Amino acid sequence: MNKRGHVLNALLLALGLGFVIEPGLDTATARTTAEITAPIVLGALFPDVDTAFGRHRKTLHSLPVLGIFLAYPIVFGNLQYVWIGVLTHYLLDVVGSRRGIALFHPLSDREYGLPFGVTTSSKYADLITVIITALELAAFWALHTYVVTLDLDVSAATRAASEAAAGIGV
């Protein structure tokens, strides 16, 4: 996908997740949506920073980079929703485009993708983006409803990590 597709995905995802996390048509839903929009959009754009340095769809399009963003809220207590933008960027590049991404870079440069994606310049790119976004929202709703809430208070986990680090002299 191109940058436009990633931004469209992130904005629609933030809007949908606002309702998943805080269901209703009230100020709490609007506040939640506003709170998660910027981090998700920034996360969705981050992997393409590798167009300026490194190798595109390799350097910042890998599972180790996603792992760093997943760890941030636990270790540092911030960037709670950025990982969602990074993860959905990867999903769009794997499912929605023909090329795929190097998930295991730097260990392997092999790119993984599905055979039915479209080129980034395709007239169907936006439609594919919206369809993938709807599927992502369904998955996040199921995750939030049945597995773990997406509005987790990470302060307790952050305190535990800080105490553990202090205990070993870090």
C-alpha positions as CSV (number, residue, x, y, z in Angstrom):
1,M,0.0,0.0,0.0
2,N,1.0,3.6,-0.4
3,K,1.1,6.3,2.3
4,R,-2.5,7.4,1.4
5,G,-3.7,3.8,2.0
6,H,-1.9,3.6,5.3
7,V,-3.3,6.9,6.5
8,L,-6.8,5.9,5.4
9,N,-6.5,2.6,7.2
10,A,-5.2,4.2,10.4
11,L,-7.9,6.9,10.5
12,L,-10.7,4.4,9.9
13,L,-9.2,2.0,12.4
14,A,-8.9,4.7,15.1
15,L,-12.5,5.7,14.5
16,G,-13.7,2.1,14.7
17,L,-11.5,1.3,17.7
18,G,-12.8,4.4,19.5
19,F,-16.3,2.7,19.4
20,V,-14.8,-0.7,20.3
21,I,-13.0,0.6,23.4
22,E,-15.7,3.1,24.5
23,P,-19.0,2.1,22.9
24,G,-21.6,4.9,22.5
25,L,-22.2,8.2,20.9
26,D,-21.0,10.5,23.6
27,T,-18.0,12.6,24.7
28,A,-16.2,9.6,26.2
29,T,-16.2,7.9,22.7
30,A,-15.1,11.1,21.1
31,R,-12.3,11.6,23.6
32,T,-11.1,8.0,23.3
33,T,-11.1,8.3,19.5
34,A,-9.1,11.5,19.6
35,E,-6.7,10.0,22.1
36,I,-5.8,7.0,20.0
37,T,-5.9,8.6,16.5
38,A,-2.5,10.3,16.5
39,P,-0.6,7.3,17.9
40,I,-2.2,4.9,15.4
41,V,-1.6,7.2,12.4
42,L,2.0,7.7,13.5
43,G,2.5,4.0,13.9
44,A,1.0,3.4,10.5
45,L,3.5,5.8,8.9
46,F,6.6,4.8,10.8
47,P,7.6,1.6,8.9
48,D,7.9,3.7,5.7
49,V,10.6,5.8,7.2
50,D,12.8,3.1,5.7
51,T,12.3,4.7,2.3
52,A,14.7,7.5,3.5
53,F,17.3,5.1,4.8
54,G,17.9,1.4,4.7
55,R,15.9,-0.9,2.4
56,H,12.2,-0.3,2.0
57,R,10.0,-3.2,3.2
58,K,13.0,-4.7,4.9
59,T,14.7,-2.4,7.5
60,L,11.5,-1.3,9.4
61,H,9.0,-3.9,8.1
62,S,10.0,-6.8,10.4
63,L,8.8,-8.6,13.5
64,P,11.7,-7.3,15.6
65,V,10.6,-3.7,15.0
66,L,7.0,-4.6,15.9
67,G,8.3,-6.3,19.1
68,I,10.0,-3.0,20.1
69,F,6.7,-1.2,19.7
70,L,4.8,-3.9,21.6
71,A,7.3,-3.6,24.5
72,Y,7.3,0.2,24.7
73,P,4.1,0.6,26.8
74,I,5.3,-2.1,29.2
75,V,8.8,-0.8,29.6
76,F,8.3,3.0,29.2
77,G,4.6,3.6,29.9
78,N,4.0,5.4,26.6
79,L,3.2,4.7,22.9
80,Q,0.3,2.5,24.0
81,Y,-1.4,2.5,20.6
82,V,1.5,3.0,18.2
83,W,1.9,-0.7,17.9
84,I,-1.5,-1.0,16.4
85,G,-0.5,1.4,13.6
86,V,2.7,-0.5,12.9
87,L,0.9,-3.9,13.0
88,T,-1.8,-2.8,10.6
89,H,0.8,-1.3,8.3
90,Y,2.4,-4.7,8.1
91,L,-1.0,-6.3,7.4
92,L,-1.8,-4.0,4.6
93,D,1.6,-4.6,3.0
94,V,1.3,-8.4,3.4
95,V,-2.4,-8.8,2.5
96,G,-3.1,-5.8,0.3
97,S,-0.1,-5.5,-1.9
98,R,1.6,-7.9,-4.2
99,R,5.2,-7.4,-2.9
100,G,4.9,-8.3,0.8
101,I,7.5,-7.5,3.5
102,A,10.6,-9.1,5.0
103,L,9.1,-10.2,8.3
104,F,12.4,-11.7,9.6
105,H,14.8,-9.0,8.5
106,P,17.8,-8.8,9.3
107,L,18.0,-12.6,9.6
108,S,16.3,-13.1,6.2
109,D,15.5,-10.8,3.3
110,R,12.7,-13.1,2.0
111,E,9.5,-11.1,1.5
112,Y,6.2,-12.6,2.6
113,G,3.0,-11.6,1.0
114,L,-0.2,-13.1,-0.3
115,P,-0.7,-13.7,-4.0
116,F,-4.0,-11.7,-4.4
117,G,-2.8,-8.2,-3.4
118,V,-2.9,-5.2,-5.7
119,T,-0.2,-2.8,-6.8
120,T,0.1,0.5,-4.8
121,S,-1.1,2.5,-7.8
122,S,-4.1,0.3,-8.5
123,K,-7.5,1.9,-8.8
124,Y,-8.7,-0.8,-6.3
125,A,-6.1,0.0,-3.6
126,D,-8.5,2.1,-1.6
127,L,-11.3,-0.5,-1.8
128,I,-8.8,-3.2,-0.7
129,T,-7.7,-0.9,2.2
130,V,-11.3,-0.4,3.4
131,I,-12.0,-4.2,3.2
132,I,-8.8,-5.0,5.1
133,T,-9.6,-2.3,7.7
134,A,-13.1,-3.8,8.3
135,L,-11.5,-7.2,8.9
136,E,-8.9,-5.7,11.2
137,L,-11.7,-4.0,13.2
138,A,-13.5,-7.3,13.5
139,A,-10.4,-8.9,14.8
140,F,-9.7,-6.1,17.3
141,W,-13.3,-6.2,18.5
142,A,-13.0,-10.0,19.1
143,L,-9.7,-9.5,20.8
144,H,-11.1,-6.7,23.0
145,T,-14.3,-8.6,23.8
146,Y,-13.0,-12.1,24.4
147,V,-9.3,-12.0,25.1
148,V,-7.9,-8.8,26.6
149,T,-9.2,-5.2,26.7
150,L,-7.4,-2.8,24.4
151,D,-7.7,0.1,26.9
152,L,-5.3,-1.6,29.4
153,D,-3.8,0.5,32.1
154,V,-0.2,-0.1,31.5
155,S,1.0,1.9,34.5
156,A,0.9,-1.3,36.7
157,A,3.0,-3.2,34.2
158,T,5.3,-0.2,33.9
159,R,5.8,0.0,37.7
160,A,6.5,-3.8,37.8
161,A,9.1,-3.5,35.0
162,S,10.7,-0.4,36.7
163,E,10.9,-2.2,40.0
164,A,12.4,-5.3,38.4
165,A,15.0,-3.2,36.6
166,A,15.9,-1.3,39.8
167,G,16.2,-4.7,41.6
168,I,18.9,-5.8,39.2
169,G,20.7,-2.5,39.2
170,V,19.6,-1.0,35.9
